[in-house]
Amino acid sequence: MHGPSECMGNIIELCARELYPDPKINLGFIMCLSRDYQDIPGRSLVEDCALESAIDFQQLNDCAVKEDGAYGLSLLRHSIKRTADAGVTKSATIRLNGEVYCIRDGGEWSDCPHGSGVNDLLIAIEKLRRQS
């Protein structure tokens, strides 16, 4: 998609993370948006996903337009810098414990030494949990 719509969608997602730091809430919202990514940042989709995830749509909107949009843009800039600092060059790159776990690019998985399946990722997460 790329361009202004994608940037606005990213800002909406970043605002959800900012307002609702619990991944059970913000990831549910982000996954809901991703199901119909071609409609991002359409108001209807954002409202429906906010309702489904118990997120206050008005708070999301206020975050995105706060300071005449400067706040949302600062969240986006910080996210881009964090991504660049981590050496990530492709979307979507899955990182686990500060390391690249797997990359999905062009509809294909690559650089997945522990496997690309959901169960493989769950096993890796559980292993890290037991180590801590």
N, CA, C and O atoms as a GROMACS GRO file, in nm:
protein
  528
    1MET      N    1   0.083  -0.117   0.000
    1MET     CA    2   0.000   0.000   0.000
    1MET      C    3   0.088   0.124   0.000
    1MET      O    4   0.078   0.200  -0.096
    2HIS      N    5   0.170   0.151   0.095
    2HIS     CA    6   0.265   0.262   0.104
    2HIS      C    7   0.200   0.397   0.076
    2HIS      O    8   0.096   0.405   0.011
    3GLY      N    9   0.261   0.501   0.126
    3GLY     CA   10   0.209   0.635   0.107
    3GLY      C   11   0.135   0.685   0.230
    3GLY      O   12   0.145   0.626   0.337
    4PRO      N   13   0.060   0.796   0.213
    4PRO     CA   14  -0.006   0.860   0.327
    4PRO      C   15  -0.103   0.769   0.402
    4PRO      O   16  -0.110   0.775   0.525
    5SER      N   17  -0.178   0.684   0.331
    5SER     CA   18  -0.273   0.595   0.399
    5SER      C   19  -0.201   0.496   0.489
    5SER      O   20  -0.245   0.471   0.601
    6GLU      N   21  -0.090   0.441   0.441
    6GLU     CA   22  -0.014   0.347   0.523
    6GLU      C   23   0.045   0.419   0.644
    6GLU      O   24   0.044   0.364   0.755
    7CYS      N   25   0.096   0.538   0.625
    7CYS     CA   26   0.152   0.615   0.738
    7CYS      C   27   0.044   0.644   0.841
    7CYS      O   28   0.068   0.630   0.961
    8MET      N   29  -0.076   0.682   0.796
    8MET     CA   30  -0.186   0.709   0.890
    8MET      C   31  -0.225   0.581   0.963
    8MET      O   32  -0.252   0.584   1.083
    9GLY      N   33  -0.228   0.469   0.891
    9GLY     CA   34  -0.257   0.341   0.956
    9GLY      C   35  -0.153   0.307   1.060
    9GLY      O   36  -0.187   0.259   1.168
   10ASN      N   37  -0.026   0.331   1.029
   10ASN     CA   38   0.080   0.306   1.127
   10ASN      C   39   0.064   0.395   1.249
   10ASN      O   40   0.085   0.350   1.362
   11ILE      N   41   0.026   0.520   1.229
   11ILE     CA   42   0.005   0.612   1.342
   11ILE      C   43  -0.110   0.562   1.429
   11ILE      O   44  -0.102   0.566   1.551
   12ILE      N   45  -0.217   0.517   1.367
   12ILE     CA   46  -0.331   0.464   1.443
   12ILE      C   47  -0.287   0.344   1.526
   12ILE      O   48  -0.323   0.333   1.643
   13GLU      N   49  -0.209   0.254   1.466
   13GLU     CA   50  -0.159   0.137   1.540
   13GLU      C   51  -0.067   0.179   1.654
   13GLU      O   52  -0.076   0.124   1.764
   14LEU      N   53   0.020   0.276   1.629
   14LEU     CA   54   0.111   0.324   1.733
   14LEU      C   55   0.034   0.392   1.846
   14LEU      O   56   0.070   0.378   1.962
   15CYS      N   57  -0.071   0.465   1.812
   15CYS     CA   58  -0.155   0.525   1.916
   15CYS      C   59  -0.223   0.416   1.999
   15CYS      O   60  -0.234   0.430   2.121
   16ALA      N   61  -0.267   0.309   1.935
   16ALA     CA   62  -0.328   0.199   2.011
   16ALA      C   63  -0.227   0.140   2.109
   16ALA      O   64  -0.261   0.112   2.224
   17ARG      N   65  -0.103   0.123   2.064
   17ARG     CA   66   0.001   0.070   2.153
   17ARG      C   67   0.031   0.167   2.267
   17ARG      O   68   0.054   0.126   2.380
   18GLU      N   69   0.030   0.296   2.236
   18GLU     CA   70   0.058   0.399   2.336
   18GLU      C   71  -0.053   0.403   2.441
   18GLU      O   72  -0.026   0.409   2.561
   19LEU      N   73  -0.178   0.400   2.396
   19LEU     CA   74  -0.292   0.412   2.486
   19LEU      C   75  -0.323   0.282   2.560
   19LEU      O   76  -0.371   0.285   2.674
   20TYR      N   77  -0.296   0.170   2.497
   20TYR     CA   78  -0.328   0.038   2.552
   20TYR      C   79  -0.204  -0.050   2.544
   20TYR      O   80  -0.192  -0.132   2.453
   21PRO      N   81  -0.111  -0.035   2.639
   21PRO     CA   82   0.017  -0.107   2.631
   21PRO      C   83   0.005  -0.259   2.644
   21PRO      O   84   0.098  -0.332   2.610
   22ASP      N   85  -0.108  -0.308   2.694
   22ASP     CA   86  -0.127  -0.452   2.708
   22ASP      C   87  -0.140  -0.515   2.568
   22ASP      O   88  -0.234  -0.484   2.495
   23PRO      N   89  -0.045  -0.604   2.532
   23PRO     CA   90  -0.050  -0.664   2.398
   23PRO      C   91  -0.180  -0.740   2.370
   23PRO      O   92  -0.220  -0.752   2.254
   24LYS      N   93  -0.245  -0.791   2.472
   24LYS     CA   94  -0.372  -0.861   2.449
   24LYS      C   95  -0.476  -0.767   2.389
   24LYS      O   96  -0.566  -0.811   2.318
   25ILE      N   97  -0.463  -0.640   2.419
   25ILE     CA   98  -0.557  -0.542   2.365
   25ILE      C   99  -0.505  -0.485   2.233
   25ILE      O  100  -0.575  -0.491   2.132
   26ASN      N  101  -0.384  -0.429   2.233
   26ASN     CA  102  -0.338  -0.360   2.112
   26ASN      C  103  -0.311  -0.455   1.996
   26ASN      O  104  -0.334  -0.419   1.881
   27LEU      N  105  -0.262  -0.576   2.024
   27LEU     CA  106  -0.238  -0.670   1.914
   27LEU      C  107  -0.368  -0.720   1.853
   27LEU      O  108  -0.376  -0.741   1.732
   28GLY      N  109  -0.471  -0.738   1.936
   28GLY     CA  110  -0.601  -0.776   1.882
   28GLY      C  111  -0.654  -0.671   1.787
   28GLY      O  112  -0.707  -0.702   1.681
   29PHE      N  113  -0.638  -0.545   1.825
   29PHE     CA  114  -0.680  -0.434   1.741
   29PHE      C  115  -0.600  -0.430   1.611
   29PHE      O  116  -0.658  -0.417   1.502
   30ILE      N  117  -0.469  -0.442   1.622
   30ILE     CA  118  -0.382  -0.438   1.504
   30ILE      C  119  -0.412  -0.554   1.410
   30ILE      O  120  -0.414  -0.537   1.288
   31MET      N  121  -0.434  -0.672   1.466
   31MET     CA  122  -0.467  -0.788   1.382
   31MET      C  123  -0.602  -0.768   1.312
   31MET      O  124  -0.618  -0.806   1.197
   32CYS      N  125  -0.696  -0.709   1.383
   32CYS     CA  126  -0.826  -0.679   1.322
   32CYS      C  127  -0.809  -0.586   1.202
   32CYS      O  128  -0.865  -0.610   1.095
   33LEU      N  129  -0.730  -0.480   1.220
   33LEU     CA  130  -0.704  -0.389   1.108
   33LEU      C  131  -0.638  -0.462   0.991
   33LEU      O  132  -0.671  -0.439   0.875
   34SER      N  133  -0.544  -0.550   1.023
   34SER     CA  134  -0.467  -0.621   0.920
   34SER      C  135  -0.553  -0.714   0.836
   34SER      O  136  -0.521  -0.742   0.721
   35ARG      N  137  -0.662  -0.763   0.894
   35ARG     CA  138  -0.751  -0.852   0.817
   35ARG      C  139  -0.807  -0.782   0.694
   35ARG      O  140  -0.830  -0.844   0.591
   36ASP      N  141  -0.828  -0.651   0.705
   36ASP     CA  142  -0.879  -0.571   0.593
   36ASP      C  143  -0.785  -0.455   0.565
   36ASP      O  144  -0.828  -0.340   0.552
   37TYR      N  145  -0.655  -0.487   0.555
   37TYR     CA  146  -0.552  -0.384   0.544
   37TYR      C  147  -0.576  -0.286   0.429
   37TYR      O  148  -0.535  -0.170   0.438
   38GLN      N  149  -0.642  -0.330   0.324
   38GLN     CA  150  -0.666  -0.242   0.210
   38GLN      C  151  -0.762  -0.128   0.246
   38GLN      O  152  -0.769  -0.028   0.175
   39ASP      N  153  -0.836  -0.143   0.357
   39ASP     CA  154  -0.930  -0.040   0.400
   39ASP      C  155  -0.871   0.056   0.504
   39ASP      O  156  -0.938   0.150   0.546
   40ILE      N  157  -0.747   0.032   0.545
   40ILE     CA  158  -0.680   0.120   0.642
   40ILE      C  159  -0.648   0.251   0.571
   40ILE      O  160  -0.597   0.245   0.459
   41PRO      N  161  -0.672   0.365   0.627
   41PRO     CA  162  -0.721   0.397   0.761
   41PRO      C  163  -0.869   0.435   0.764
   41PRO      O  164  -0.908   0.526   0.836
   42GLY      N  165  -0.952   0.367   0.687
   42GLY     CA  166  -1.094   0.400   0.681
   42GLY      C  167  -1.160   0.402   0.818
   42GLY      O  168  -1.139   0.314   0.900
   43ARG      N  169  -1.241   0.503   0.841
   43ARG     CA  170  -1.305   0.523   0.971
   43ARG      C  171  -1.388   0.402   1.013
   43ARG      O  172  -1.382   0.360   1.128
   44SER      N  173  -1.463   0.346   0.920
   44SER     CA  174  -1.550   0.233   0.953
   44SER      C  175  -1.468   0.114   1.005
   44SER      O  176  -1.504   0.053   1.106
   45LEU      N  177  -1.359   0.082   0.937
   45LEU     CA  178  -1.273  -0.028   0.980
   45LEU      C  179  -1.214   0.001   1.117
   45LEU      O  180  -1.216  -0.085   1.206
   46VAL      N  181  -1.160   0.120   1.136
   46VAL     CA  182  -1.097   0.155   1.263
   46VAL      C  183  -1.200   0.151   1.376
   46VAL      O  184  -1.171   0.099   1.484
   47GLU      N  185  -1.320   0.204   1.352
   47GLU     CA  186  -1.425   0.200   1.454
   47GLU      C  187  -1.465   0.057   1.488
   47GLU      O  188  -1.478   0.022   1.605
   48ASP      N  189  -1.484  -0.026   1.384
   48ASP     CA  190  -1.523  -0.166   1.408
   48ASP      C  191  -1.417  -0.241   1.487
   48ASP      O  192  -1.449  -0.313   1.581
   49CYS      N  193  -1.290  -0.223   1.450
   49CYS     CA  194  -1.182  -0.292   1.520
   49CYS      C  195  -1.165  -0.239   1.662
   49CYS      O  196  -1.135  -0.315   1.754
   50ALA      N  197  -1.185  -0.109   1.680
   50ALA     CA  198  -1.178  -0.052   1.815
   50ALA      C  199  -1.288  -0.111   1.902
   50ALA      O  200  -1.263  -0.149   2.017
   51LEU      N  201  -1.409  -0.119   1.850
   51LEU     CA  202  -1.520  -0.176   1.924
   51LEU      C  203  -1.492  -0.322   1.960
   51LEU      O  204  -1.513  -0.365   2.073
   52GLU      N  205  -1.444  -0.398   1.862
   52GLU     CA  206  -1.413  -0.540   1.883
   52GLU      C  207  -1.305  -0.559   1.990
   52GLU      O  208  -1.305  -0.659   2.061
   53SER      N  209  -1.214  -0.463   2.001
   53SER     CA  210  -1.100  -0.476   2.093
   53SER      C  211  -1.116  -0.396   2.222
   53SER      O  212  -1.022  -0.387   2.302
   54ALA      N  213  -1.234  -0.339   2.243
   54ALA     CA  214  -1.261  -0.257   2.363
   54ALA      C  215  -1.166  -0.138   2.373
   54ALA      O  216  -1.116  -0.104   2.480
   55ILE      N  217  -1.141  -0.076   2.258
   55ILE     CA  218  -1.056   0.043   2.250
   55ILE      C  219  -1.147   0.162   2.222
   55ILE      O  220  -1.238   0.154   2.140
   56ASP      N  221  -1.121   0.272   2.289
   56ASP     CA  222  -1.199   0.394   2.272
   56ASP      C  223  -1.158   0.463   2.141
   56ASP      O  224  -1.047   0.515   2.130
   57PHE      N  225  -1.248   0.462   2.043
   57PHE     CA  226  -1.218   0.522   1.913
   57PHE      C  227  -1.181   0.669   1.926
   57PHE      O  228  -1.088   0.715   1.859
   58GLN      N  229  -1.252   0.742   2.010
   58GLN     CA  230  -1.224   0.885   2.024
   58GLN      C  231  -1.084   0.909   2.079
   58GLN      O  232  -1.016   1.003   2.037
   59GLN      N  233  -1.040   0.825   2.174
   59GLN     CA  234  -0.903   0.837   2.225
   59GLN      C  235  -0.801   0.813   2.115
   59GLN      O  236  -0.700   0.883   2.105
   60LEU      N  237  -0.827   0.712   2.031
   60LEU     CA  238  -0.738   0.685   1.917
   60LEU      C  239  -0.730   0.806   1.826
   60LEU      O  240  -0.622   0.850   1.787
   61ASN      N  241  -0.846   0.858   1.791
   61ASN     CA  242  -0.852   0.973   1.703
   61ASN      C  243  -0.780   1.094   1.764
   61ASN      O  244  -0.704   1.163   1.697
   62ASP      N  245  -0.806   1.118   1.894
   62ASP     CA  246  -0.741   1.230   1.962
   62ASP      C  247  -0.589   1.215   1.959
   62ASP      O  248  -0.517   1.313   1.939
   63CYS      N  249  -0.540   1.093   1.980
   63CYS     CA  250  -0.396   1.067   1.976
   63CYS      C  251  -0.340   1.098   1.837
   63CYS      O  252  -0.236   1.163   1.824
   64ALA      N  253  -0.408   1.050   1.734
   64ALA     CA  254  -0.358   1.065   1.597
   64ALA      C  255  -0.352   1.212   1.553
   64ALA      O  256  -0.264   1.249   1.475
   65VAL      N  257  -0.444   1.294   1.603
   65VAL     CA  258  -0.448   1.434   1.559
   65VAL      C  259  -0.395   1.532   1.664
   65VAL      O  260  -0.395   1.653   1.643
   66LYS      N  261  -0.350   1.479   1.777
   66LYS     CA  262  -0.298   1.563   1.886
   66LYS      C  263  -0.188   1.656   1.834
   66LYS      O  264  -0.105   1.617   1.752
   67GLU      N  265  -0.190   1.778   1.882
   67GLU     CA  266  -0.092   1.879   1.842
   67GLU      C  267  -0.091   1.898   1.690
   67GLU      O  268   0.014   1.912   1.628
   68ASP      N  269  -0.211   1.899   1.633
   68ASP     CA  270  -0.228   1.916   1.488
   68ASP      C  271  -0.155   1.808   1.408
   68ASP      O  272  -0.104   1.834   1.299
   69GLY      N  273  -0.151   1.687   1.464
   69GLY     CA  274  -0.090   1.573   1.397
   69GLY      C  275   0.056   1.551   1.431
   69GLY      O  276   0.113   1.447   1.397
   70ALA      N  277   0.118   1.647   1.499
   70ALA     CA  278   0.261   1.636   1.530
   70ALA      C  279   0.290   1.521   1.626
   70ALA      O  280   0.395   1.457   1.615
   71TYR      N  281   0.199   1.493   1.719
   71TYR     CA  282   0.222   1.385   1.815
   71TYR      C  283   0.226   1.249   1.744
   71TYR      O  284   0.317   1.170   1.768
   72GLY      N  285   0.128   1.224   1.658
   72GLY     CA  286   0.125   1.098   1.584
   72GLY      C  287   0.248   1.082   1.495
   72GLY      O  288   0.305   0.974   1.486
   73LEU      N  289   0.288   1.192   1.431
   73LEU     CA  290   0.409   1.187   1.348
   73LEU      C  291   0.534   1.159   1.431
   73LEU      O  292   0.625   1.091   1.385
   74SER      N  293   0.538   1.211   1.554
   74SER     CA  294   0.653   1.183   1.640
   74SER      C  295   0.656   1.036   1.680
   74SER      O  296   0.763   0.976   1.690
   75LEU      N  297   0.538   0.976   1.704
   75LEU     CA  298   0.533   0.832   1.732
   75LEU      C  299   0.586   0.753   1.612
   75LEU      O  300   0.662   0.658   1.628
   76LEU      N  301   0.546   0.795   1.492
   76LEU     CA  302   0.590   0.727   1.370
   76LEU      C  303   0.740   0.742   1.350
   76LEU      O  304   0.809   0.645   1.318
   77ARG      N  305   0.793   0.862   1.369
   77ARG     CA  306   0.938   0.883   1.355
   77ARG      C  307   1.016   0.797   1.454
   77ARG      O  308   1.117   0.736   1.418
   78HIS      N  309   0.969   0.793   1.578
   78HIS     CA  310   1.037   0.712   1.681
   78HIS      C  311   1.035   0.564   1.642
   78HIS      O  312   1.134   0.494   1.659
   79SER      N  313   0.922   0.518   1.590
   79SER     CA  314   0.911   0.378   1.548
   79SER      C  315   1.006   0.347   1.432
   79SER      O  316   1.070   0.242   1.430
   80ILE      N  317   1.014   0.438   1.336
   80ILE     CA  318   1.104   0.420   1.222
   80ILE      C  319   1.249   0.417   1.268
   80ILE      O  320   1.328   0.335   1.220
   81LYS      N  321   1.284   0.506   1.360
   81LYS     CA  322   1.422   0.509   1.412
   81LYS      C  323   1.454   0.381   1.488
   81LYS      O  324   1.561   0.323   1.471
   82ARG      N  325   1.361   0.336   1.571
   82ARG     CA  326   1.382   0.212   1.646
   82ARG      C  327   1.401   0.094   1.552
   82ARG      O  328   1.486   0.008   1.575
   83THR      N  329   1.322   0.090   1.446
   83THR     CA  330   1.333  -0.016   1.346
   83THR      C  331   1.469  -0.011   1.276
   83THR      O  332   1.535  -0.113   1.262
   84ALA      N  333   1.510   0.108   1.234
   84ALA     CA  334   1.640   0.124   1.167
   84ALA      C  335   1.754   0.089   1.261
   84ALA      O  336   1.850   0.023   1.221
   85ASP      N  337   1.745   0.134   1.386
   85ASP     CA  338   1.850   0.104   1.485
   85ASP      C  339   1.863  -0.047   1.509
   85ASP      O  340   1.972  -0.095   1.542
   86ALA      N  341   1.753  -0.120   1.493
   86ALA     CA  342   1.756  -0.265   1.511
   86ALA      C  343   1.806  -0.338   1.386
   86ALA      O  344   1.822  -0.460   1.387
   87GLY      N  345   1.832  -0.262   1.278
   87GLY     CA  346   1.884  -0.323   1.156
   87GLY      C  347   1.777  -0.390   1.070
   87GLY      O  348   1.809  -0.466   0.980
   88VAL      N  349   1.651  -0.362   1.099
   88VAL     CA  350   1.541  -0.422   1.022
   88VAL      C  351   1.527  -0.347   0.890
   88VAL      O  352   1.519  -0.224   0.887
   89THR      N  353   1.525  -0.424   0.781
   89THR     CA  354   1.513  -0.362   0.648
   89THR      C  355   1.392  -0.412   0.571
   89THR      O  356   1.359  -0.358   0.465
   90LYS      N  357   1.324  -0.515   0.623
   90LYS     CA  358   1.209  -0.570   0.552
   90LYS      C  359   1.091  -0.582   0.646
   90LYS      O  360   1.105  -0.611   0.765
   91SER      N  361   0.974  -0.560   0.590
   91SER     CA  362   0.850  -0.578   0.663
   91SER      C  363   0.782  -0.700   0.602
   91SER      O  364   0.755  -0.700   0.482
   92ALA      N  365   0.757  -0.796   0.677
   92ALA     CA  366   0.753  -0.802   0.822
   92ALA      C  367   0.873  -0.883   0.874
   92ALA      O  368   0.900  -0.994   0.828
   93THR      N  369   0.942  -0.825   0.968
   93THR     CA  370   1.051  -0.894   1.036
   93THR      C  371   1.005  -0.925   1.177
   93THR      O  372   0.964  -0.836   1.252
   94ILE      N  373   1.012  -1.051   1.213
   94ILE     CA  374   0.974  -1.093   1.348
   94ILE      C  375   1.101  -1.102   1.430
   94ILE      O  376   1.195  -1.174   1.396
   95ARG      N  377   1.102  -1.027   1.541
   95ARG     CA  378   1.217  -1.028   1.631
   95ARG      C  379   1.173  -1.090   1.763
   95ARG      O  380   1.061  -1.067   1.810
   96LEU      N  381   1.262  -1.167   1.820
   96LEU     CA  382   1.234  -1.232   1.948
   96LEU      C  383   1.357  -1.219   2.034
   96LEU      O  384   1.466  -1.263   1.996
   97ASN      N  385   1.341  -1.159   2.150
   97ASN     CA  386   1.452  -1.140   2.244
   97ASN      C  387   1.568  -1.064   2.180
   97ASN      O  388   1.685  -1.096   2.202
   98GLY      N  389   1.535  -0.961   2.100
   98GLY     CA  390   1.637  -0.877   2.040
   98GLY      C  391   1.704  -0.933   1.916
   98GLY      O  392   1.797  -0.871   1.863
   99GLU      N  393   1.660  -1.048   1.869
   99GLU     CA  394   1.721  -1.112   1.752
   99GLU      C  395   1.615  -1.133   1.643
   99GLU      O  396   1.496  -1.149   1.673
  100VAL      N  397   1.659  -1.132   1.517
  100VAL     CA  398   1.568  -1.165   1.408
  100VAL      C  399   1.531  -1.312   1.420
  100VAL      O  400   1.617  -1.399   1.422
  101TYR      N  401   1.401  -1.338   1.428
  101TYR     CA  402   1.352  -1.475   1.437
  101TYR      C  403   1.312  -1.526   1.299
  101TYR      O  404   1.339  -1.642   1.265
  102CYS      N  405   1.248  -1.441   1.219
  102CYS     CA  406   1.198  -1.483   1.088
  102CYS      C  407   1.158  -1.358   1.008
  102CYS      O  408   1.122  -1.256   1.066
  103ILE      N  409   1.165  -1.368   0.876
  103ILE     CA  410   1.127  -1.256   0.788
  103ILE      C  411   1.023  -1.306   0.688
  103ILE      O  412   1.037  -1.414   0.631
  104ARG      N  413   0.920  -1.226   0.669
  104ARG     CA  414   0.820  -1.254   0.566
  104ARG      C  415   0.828  -1.142   0.464
  104ARG      O  416   0.806  -1.025   0.497
  105ASP      N  417   0.859  -1.178   0.341
  105ASP     CA  418   0.876  -1.078   0.236
  105ASP      C  419   0.826  -1.137   0.105
  105ASP      O  420   0.862  -1.249   0.069
  106GLY      N  421   0.743  -1.062   0.036
  106GLY     CA  422   0.690  -1.111  -0.091
  106GLY      C  423   0.607  -1.237  -0.077
  106GLY      O  424   0.602  -1.319  -0.169
  107GLY      N  425   0.542  -1.252   0.038
  107GLY     CA  426   0.458  -1.370   0.061
  107GLY      C  427   0.534  -1.495   0.098
  107GLY      O  428   0.474  -1.602   0.110
  108GLU      N  429   0.664  -1.483   0.118
  108GLU     CA  430   0.748  -1.599   0.151
  108GLU      C  431   0.820  -1.576   0.283
  108GLU      O  432   0.859  -1.464   0.316
  109TRP      N  433   0.839  -1.685   0.359
  109TRP     CA  434   0.918  -1.681   0.482
  109TRP      C  435   1.064  -1.707   0.448
  109TRP      O  436   1.094  -1.788   0.361
  110SER      N  437   1.155  -1.637   0.518
  110SER     CA  438   1.298  -1.661   0.501
  110SER      C  439   1.369  -1.635   0.633
  110SER      O  440   1.312  -1.578   0.726
  111ASP      N  441   1.494  -1.678   0.639
  111ASP     CA  442   1.576  -1.656   0.759
  111ASP      C  443   1.506  -1.702   0.885
  111ASP      O  444   1.500  -1.630   0.985
  112CYS      N  445   1.452  -1.824   0.880
  112CYS     CA  446   1.376  -1.881   0.992
  112CYS      C  447   1.447  -2.007   1.042
  112CYS      O  448   1.399  -2.117   1.016
  113PRO      N  449   1.560  -1.993   1.112
  113PRO     CA  450   1.636  -2.110   1.152
  113PRO      C  451   1.562  -2.205   1.246
  113PRO      O  452   1.595  -2.323   1.255
  114HIS      N  453   1.459  -2.153   1.316
  114HIS     CA  454   1.384  -2.238   1.409
  114HIS      C  455   1.249  -2.281   1.352
  114HIS      O  456   1.169  -2.342   1.423
  115GLY      N  457   1.225  -2.250   1.226
  115GLY     CA  458   1.098  -2.285   1.162
  115GLY      C  459   1.008  -2.164   1.148
  115GLY      O  460   1.017  -2.069   1.226
  116SER      N  461   0.920  -2.168   1.049
  116SER     CA  462   0.834  -2.053   1.020
  116SER      C  463   0.691  -2.071   1.069
  116SER      O  464   0.607  -1.983   1.050
  117GLY      N  465   0.662  -2.184   1.130
  117GLY     CA  466   0.526  -2.209   1.176
  117GLY      C  467   0.493  -2.139   1.307
  117GLY      O  468   0.583  -2.104   1.384
  118VAL      N  469   0.365  -2.120   1.330
  118VAL     CA  470   0.320  -2.058   1.455
  118VAL      C  471   0.366  -2.141   1.574
  118VAL      O  472   0.412  -2.085   1.674
  119ASN      N  473   0.355  -2.273   1.565
  119ASN     CA  474   0.396  -2.359   1.675
  119ASN      C  475   0.546  -2.345   1.702
  119ASN      O  476   0.588  -2.348   1.818
  120ASP      N  477   0.627  -2.329   1.598
  120ASP     CA  478   0.771  -2.308   1.616
  120ASP      C  479   0.797  -2.181   1.697
  120ASP      O  480   0.882  -2.179   1.786
  121LEU      N  481   0.723  -2.076   1.666
  121LEU     CA  482   0.738  -1.950   1.739
  121LEU      C  483   0.695  -1.965   1.884
  121LEU      O  484   0.761  -1.915   1.975
  122LEU      N  485   0.584  -2.034   1.905
  122LEU     CA  486   0.537  -2.056   2.043
  122LEU      C  487   0.639  -2.135   2.124
  122LEU      O  488   0.661  -2.105   2.242
  123ILE      N  489   0.700  -2.234   2.064
  123ILE     CA  490   0.804  -2.313   2.132
  123ILE      C  491   0.922  -2.223   2.169
  123ILE      O  492   0.974  -2.232   2.280
  124ALA      N  493   0.964  -2.138   2.077
  124ALA     CA  494   1.076  -2.047   2.104
  124ALA      C  495   1.042  -1.949   2.216
  124ALA      O  496   1.127  -1.920   2.301
  125ILE      N  497   0.920  -1.899   2.217
  125ILE     CA  498   0.877  -1.807   2.324
  125ILE      C  499   0.876  -1.879   2.458
  125ILE      O  500   0.924  -1.826   2.558
  126GLU      N  501   0.820  -1.999   2.460
  126GLU     CA  502   0.814  -2.077   2.584
  126GLU      C  503   0.954  -2.109   2.635
  126GLU      O  504   0.979  -2.104   2.756
  127LYS      N  505   1.045  -2.140   2.544
  127LYS     CA  506   1.183  -2.168   2.584
  127LYS      C  507   1.246  -2.045   2.650
  127LYS      O  508   1.313  -2.057   2.753
  128LEU      N  509   1.225  -1.928   2.593
  128LEU     CA  510   1.276  -1.804   2.652
  128LEU      C  511   1.213  -1.777   2.788
  128LEU      O  512   1.279  -1.732   2.881
  129ARG      N  513   1.084  -1.804   2.798
  129ARG     CA  514   1.014  -1.781   2.924
  129ARG      C  515   1.073  -1.868   3.035
  129ARG      O  516   1.091  -1.822   3.148
  130ARG      N  517   1.104  -1.992   3.002
  130ARG     CA  518   1.161  -2.084   3.102
  130ARG      C  519   1.301  -2.042   3.143
  130ARG      O  520   1.344  -2.067   3.256
  131GLN      N  521   1.374  -1.977   3.051
  131GLN     CA  522   1.511  -1.934   3.081
  131GLN      C  523   1.515  -1.810   3.171
  131GLN      O  524   1.616  -1.784   3.235
  132SER      N  525   1.406  -1.736   3.174
  132SER     CA  526   1.409  -1.611   3.253
  132SER      C  527   1.356  -1.629   3.393
  132SER      O  528   1.353  -1.533   3.471
   0.00000   0.00000   0.00000
